[in-house]
């Protein structure tokens, strides 16, 4: 598993996610992890189809940056998120 920084390339409105750090097997898999997945449930991770939601952007507007190898105890999903509060 690897750590990736997801950053949206479009403009975030108030109370929308700007970025997230996620744990995933690949860059492609990371791109489709929704920042809210941790609070909803794992189903969001598995079923989010990349279409813009009210608080995130579409998958083709997400920049994925490799951060490094994850510790073996980490599972696929969200590590941390950043929302626009201004």
C-alpha positions in Angstrom: 0.0 0.0 0.0 1.1 3.6 -0.8 0.2 7.1 0.4 -1.1 9.6 -2.1 -2.1 13.3 -1.8 -5.3 14.0 -3.7 -5.7 17.7 -4.7 -8.6 19.0 -6.8 -7.6 21.1 -9.8 -10.8 23.1 -9.9 -12.0 25.7 -7.4 -13.5 24.5 -4.1 -16.5 26.4 -2.8 -17.2 26.8 0.9 -17.5 23.6 2.8 -16.1 21.5 0.0 -13.0 19.3 0.2 -9.8 20.8 -1.2 -7.5 17.8 -0.7 -7.0 14.5 1.1 -4.2 12.0 1.9 -5.2 8.5 1.2 -3.8 5.0 1.4 -4.2 2.9 -1.8 -2.6 0.1 -3.9 -2.1 2.4 -6.9 -2.4 5.9 -8.2 -5.5 4.9 -10.2 -7.2 3.4 -7.1 -6.3 6.5 -5.1 -8.0 8.8 -7.6 -11.4 7.2 -7.0 -11.4 7.4 -3.2 -13.9 10.0 -2.0 -12.7 12.2 0.9 -15.9 11.5 2.8 -15.5 7.7 2.6 -14.2 7.5 6.1 -17.3 9.1 7.6 -19.9 7.4 5.4 -18.6 3.8 5.2 -16.4 1.6 3.0 -19.2 1.4 0.4 -18.4 5.0 -0.7 -14.9 4.0 -1.4 -16.1 1.0 -3.5 -19.0 2.6 -5.3 -18.1 6.3 -5.9 -18.0 6.5 -9.7 -16.0 9.7 -10.1 -18.9 12.0 -10.8 -18.8 15.4 -9.1 -20.6 15.3 -5.7 -21.7 18.3 -3.6 -18.5 18.3 -1.6 -15.8 16.9 -4.0 -15.0 17.1 -7.7 -14.9 14.6 -10.6 -12.1 12.1 -10.8 -10.6 13.8 -13.9 -10.1 17.0 -11.9 -8.0 15.3 -9.2 -4.2 15.6 -9.1 -2.7 12.5 -7.5 0.8 12.9 -5.9 2.8 9.9 -4.6 3.9 10.5 -1.0 5.6 7.2 -0.1 5.1 3.7 1.1 2.5 3.1 3.8 3.1 1.2 7.0 1.8 -2.4 6.7 -0.9 -1.8 9.3 -2.7 0.8 7.2 -5.7 -0.2 5.1 -7.2 1.4 2.0 -8.9 4.6 2.7 -8.7 8.2 4.1 -5.8 9.3 6.3 -6.7 13.0 6.5 -8.7 15.6 4.6 -8.8 19.4 4.2 -12.0 21.4 3.6 -12.5 25.0 2.5 -13.9 26.9 5.5 -13.4 30.4 4.1 
